[in-house]
Amino acid sequence: MCLDQLVDLSLQFHADLATAQTQSAYLLIDLNSACSHALYHSQQLGDWLRHQAVPVIGYLRDEQTANAMTAYVDLVVNRITDLNRITTNIAKNPISSMILVQVLRDTEHLNVQQALTVESLGYSTLQSGTEFASWLKGFRESQLPTTESVGSPNSSPAVLLSRQQGVLKIRLNRPETRNAFSTEMRDGLFEAFQMLAMDDSINKATVSGLGACFCTGGDLLEFGQFTNPADAHRVRTLSLPSRLLAEHISRVEFQLHGACIGSGIEIPAFANRVIARRKTFFQLPEISMGLIPGAGGCVSIPRRIGRQRTAYMALSGKRINAPTALDWGLIDAIVD
């Protein structure tokens, strides 16, 4: 897309603000464009891109020809298959996609606690939105009654704690639900990090998960409990484990395996050291639910892999394997 086209699009975009129905769900920029106009690489044009309400996607066929505009887009895509996947996801959930990139842009230079507040406000707003309501309706309709016995509820703590001298071991203990991040588990992890914060004699805390995987993200059966976004924000502000963890990251190591989905990577990404087994994979599926990462992932993950790769993970919903995660810096080591 050349400069004159961008100018025309800018005028059209501002005209469309008066008629929301005609507003595009995203803006696509060809970063390999042969445009030679000096203004194409100007700060002014870059700032214009950063101020668009919608996701700005940069298509870069050849990484060797990247130009100054690359820094101003929300994510960079170099394969048509990825581009089609991302634009399809945005078209299905344009509001959550828009809020995602706005949160990532606005929190990039905030301190962690301020950034977590912005993320929570965005997430809470979407919980009362039409996209999440549509996903929730479909999810509940898919939960057909079953005659199978599900067994007795697990009466043991959702988070197990043990200590040996200066090392605190924290283990997620809901293997039957693949350690889905329930309210019970959230509170247990919050208490564990409180202990870490209050006891300076704890030199190191390790966090791992029992069962087939570390954590598959939020417990879907608990979704939709808050219809009031103000209440949702209040609870998240007061009890989010990431807020405590972010203040003591130097003493925490996460040991990951299997599926690390949503909060299963959002929370670990805060720690100074994250190790994973070779077959571990990582995924941010929240956009497909009409939400954004809400356990701290809009803050922790960009500080490890950057704003653009975080947006790529969230808008594509693709699984990222352990070698790629190591290459990007999402994890610090692979162990066998």
C-alpha positions in Angstrom: 0.0 0.0 0.0 1.6 3.3 -1.1 1.5 6.7 0.5 -1.2 8.1 -1.7 -3.3 5.0 -0.9 -2.7 5.5 2.8 -3.7 9.1 2.7 -6.9 8.2 0.8 -7.5 5.5 3.4 -6.9 7.9 6.3 -9.5 10.3 4.9 -12.0 7.5 4.3 -11.3 6.0 7.8 -12.1 9.3 9.5 -15.2 9.7 7.4 -16.3 6.2 8.4 -16.1 7.0 12.1 -19.5 8.7 11.7 -21.0 5.5 10.3 -19.7 2.5 12.4 -21.2 0.0 10.0 -18.7 0.9 7.3 -15.6 0.8 9.5 -13.0 -1.8 8.6 -12.1 -4.4 11.2 -8.4 -4.1 10.4 -5.8 -2.2 8.3 -3.4 -4.2 6.2 -0.1 -2.6 5.2 2.2 -4.2 2.6 5.6 -3.7 4.2 7.4 -4.8 1.0 5.9 -1.9 -1.0 8.2 -0.4 -3.5 7.0 3.1 -2.5 9.9 5.6 -2.7 8.2 8.7 -1.4 10.2 10.1 1.6 7.0 10.6 3.6 6.3 6.9 3.5 9.0 6.5 6.1 8.1 9.5 8.2 7.3 9.7 11.9 4.1 11.4 11.1 2.8 8.4 9.1 4.0 6.0 11.7 2.1 7.9 14.4 -1.0 7.8 12.2 -0.7 4.1 12.1 -0.3 3.8 15.8 -3.4 5.8 16.4 -5.7 3.6 14.4 -8.5 2.1 16.5 -8.3 -1.2 14.6 -5.4 -3.8 14.4 -2.8 -2.7 11.9 -1.3 -5.8 10.2 2.0 -5.6 8.4 2.5 -8.1 5.6 6.2 -8.8 5.0 7.1 -11.3 2.4 10.8 -10.8 2.7 12.2 -9.9 6.1 15.3 -8.5 4.4 13.3 -5.7 3.0 11.8 -4.5 6.2 11.5 -0.7 6.5 10.9 1.8 9.2 7.1 1.3 9.1 7.6 -2.2 10.5 7.9 -0.7 14.0 4.5 1.0 13.8 2.2 -2.0 13.0 0.6 -4.2 15.6 1.9 -7.4 14.2 4.0 -8.7 11.2 2.9 -11.6 9.1 5.0 -13.3 6.4 2.7 -16.2 5.2 -0.6 -15.9 3.4 -2.0 -18.8 5.4 -1.3 -16.9 8.7 -2.7 -13.7 7.2 -5.9 -15.4 6.2 -6.3 -17.0 9.6 -5.7 -13.8 11.5 -8.0 -11.6 9.3 -10.7 -14.3 9.6 -10.4 -14.2 13.4 -10.5 -10.4 13.5 -13.6 -10.4 11.3 -15.3 -12.8 13.7 -14.4 -10.9 16.8 -13.6 -7.3 15.8 -14.2 -5.7 19.2 -12.0 -8.0 21.2 -9.3 -7.7 18.5 -9.5 -3.9 18.7 -9.2 -3.8 22.5 -6.3 -6.3 22.4 -4.1 -4.1 20.2 -5.1 -1.0 22.1 -4.2 -2.5 25.4 -0.9 -3.8 24.0 0.0 -0.4 22.6 -1.1 1.6 25.7 0.7 -0.7 28.3 4.0 -1.0 26.4 5.6 1.7 28.4 3.6 1.6 31.7 5.0 -0.1 34.8 3.6 -3.6 35.4 1.0 -2.7 38.0 -0.4 0.1 35.9 -0.4 -2.1 32.9 -2.3 -4.8 34.7 -5.0 -2.3 35.6 -5.4 -1.4 32.0 -5.6 -5.1 31.0 -8.2 -5.7 33.6 -10.4 -2.8 32.5 -10.3 -4.1 28.9 -11.0 -7.7 29.9 -13.9 -6.7 32.2 -15.4 -4.6 29.5 -15.4 -7.5 27.1 -17.0 -9.8 29.7 -20.2 -7.8 29.2 -19.9 -7.5 25.4 -21.8 -9.2 22.6 -18.9 -11.2 21.3 -18.3 -13.0 24.7 -22.1 -13.4 25.1 -22.3 -15.1 21.7 -19.4 -17.5 22.5 -20.8 -18.2 26.0 -24.2 -19.1 24.6 -22.6 -21.5 22.1 -20.4 -23.1 24.8 -23.3 -23.7 27.2 -25.4 -25.2 24.4 -22.6 -27.6 23.6 -22.4 -28.9 27.2 -25.0 -31.7 26.7 -26.1 -33.7 29.7 -24.2 -36.9 30.2 -25.1 -40.1 32.0 -21.4 -40.8 32.8 -20.3 -40.6 36.3 -17.8 -37.8 36.8 -16.7 -39.1 40.2 -16.5 -37.3 43.5 -15.2 -33.7 43.6 -11.6 -33.5 44.5 -11.5 -32.5 48.1 -7.7 -31.9 48.3 -6.4 -28.3 47.9 -6.2 -27.0 44.3 -2.7 -25.8 45.0 -0.3 -27.9 47.1 2.5 -26.3 49.1 5.6 -27.9 50.6 8.8 -26.5 51.8 12.3 -27.8 52.2 14.6 -25.3 53.9 14.6 -22.2 51.7 12.7 -23.7 48.8 8.9 -23.5 48.5 7.3 -26.0 46.1 4.0 -24.9 44.6 2.1 -27.5 42.6 -1.2 -27.1 40.7 -3.3 -30.0 41.8 -6.3 -30.5 39.5 -5.0 -33.1 37.0 -8.5 -34.4 36.4 -9.4 -31.0 34.8 -5.9 -30.5 33.3 -5.3 -27.9 35.9 -8.0 -25.6 34.6 -7.5 -22.2 36.3 -10.5 -22.1 38.5 -11.4 -19.6 41.2 -10.2 -22.1 43.8 -6.8 -22.5 42.0 -6.5 -18.7 41.6 -7.0 -18.2 45.3 -4.6 -20.9 46.2 -1.9 -19.5 43.9 -2.6 -16.0 45.3 -2.1 -17.3 48.9 1.2 -19.1 47.8 2.6 -15.8 46.4 1.4 -14.0 49.5 3.6 -16.4 51.6 6.5 -15.7 49.3 6.0 -12.0 49.7 5.9 -12.1 53.5 8.7 -14.6 54.1 12.2 -13.4 53.1 13.6 -16.7 54.2 12.2 -18.4 51.1 15.0 -18.1 48.7 13.3 -19.8 45.8 9.8 -20.9 44.8 9.2 -23.5 42.0 5.7 -23.7 40.4 4.7 -26.9 38.5 1.6 -28.8 37.7 0.5 -32.4 38.4 -1.0 -34.5 35.6 -0.8 -34.4 31.8 -0.1 -30.7 31.5 0.7 -27.6 33.5 -2.5 -25.6 32.9 -5.1 -25.3 30.1 -6.2 -21.8 31.1 -9.4 -20.5 32.7 -12.1 -23.0 33.8 -14.7 -22.6 31.1 -17.4 -23.9 33.4 -16.9 -20.8 35.5 -17.1 -18.3 32.6 -19.9 -15.8 32.6 -20.3 -15.5 36.4 -19.8 -11.7 36.3 -22.4 -9.7 34.4 -21.3 -6.4 36.0 -17.9 -5.4 34.5 -17.1 -3.2 37.6 -17.4 -6.2 39.9 -15.3 -8.3 37.6 -12.6 -5.6 37.6 -12.7 -5.3 41.4 -12.2 -9.0 41.9 -9.4 -9.2 39.4 -7.7 -6.2 40.9 -7.8 -7.6 44.5 -7.0 -11.3 43.8 -5.0 -11.6 40.6 -1.9 -13.8 41.4 0.1 -12.0 38.7 0.0 -8.7 40.8 1.9 -10.4 43.6 4.2 -12.5 41.4 5.3 -9.4 39.5 6.9 -8.0 42.7 9.0 -11.1 43.4 9.9 -12.6 40.1 13.6 -13.0 40.9 12.8 -15.8 43.4 10.3 -17.8 41.2 10.9 -20.5 38.6 8.1 -22.1 36.6 8.5 -25.7 35.4 6.1 -26.3 32.5 4.9 -29.3 30.5 2.2 -30.3 28.2 -0.5 -27.7 27.4 0.1 -24.2 28.6 -2.9 -22.3 27.4 -4.1 -18.8 28.4 -3.3 -18.2 32.0 -1.1 -21.3 31.8 1.5 -19.2 30.1 0.4 -15.7 31.0 1.3 -16.1 34.7 4.6 -18.0 34.2 5.8 -15.4 31.7 6.2 -13.0 34.7 8.9 -15.1 36.3 12.6 -14.5 35.8 13.1 -18.2 34.8 10.7 -20.4 32.9 11.7 -23.9 31.8 9.6 -26.4 29.8 9.7 -29.9 28.5 10.4 -30.4 24.8 6.8 -31.3 23.9 5.2 -28.3 25.7 3.1 -26.0 23.7 1.7 -22.5 24.3 -1.5 -20.9 23.1 -3.6 -17.7 23.6 -7.2 -18.6 22.5 -9.1 -15.7 24.1 -9.9 -13.7 21.0 -12.1 -16.6 19.7 -14.1 -16.3 22.9 -14.6 -12.5 22.5 -12.0 -11.8 25.2 -8.3 -10.8 25.6 -5.7 -12.5 27.8 -6.8 -11.5 31.3 -4.5 -13.2 33.8 -1.7 -10.8 33.1 -0.7 -12.0 29.6 -1.1 -8.6 27.9 1.7 -7.4 30.3 3.9 -10.4 30.9 4.2 -11.9 27.4 5.0 -8.6 25.6 7.8 -8.0 28.1 9.3 -11.3 27.0 8.6 -11.6 23.2 7.4 -8.0 22.3 4.1 -6.5 21.4 4.0 -7.7 17.8 4.6 -11.4 18.6 2.1 -11.2 21.4 -0.5 -9.8 19.1 0.4 -12.6 16.6 -0.2 -15.3 19.2 -3.5 -13.8 20.3 -5.0 -12.9 16.9 -3.9 -16.2 15.2 -4.7 -18.4 18.2 -1.9 -20.7 16.9 0.0 -23.2 19.1 3.6 -22.3 19.7 6.0 -25.2 20.3 8.8 -25.2 22.8 11.7 -24.6 20.4 9.9 -21.5 18.9 9.1 -20.3 22.4 12.8 -20.6 23.4 13.8 -18.8 20.2 11.4 -15.9 20.9 12.3 -15.7 24.6 8.9 -16.9 25.9 10.8 -19.5 27.9 14.4 -19.7 29.1 15.3 -23.4 28.7 14.0 -26.7 27.4 14.6 -29.7 29.7 14.0 -33.4 28.9 
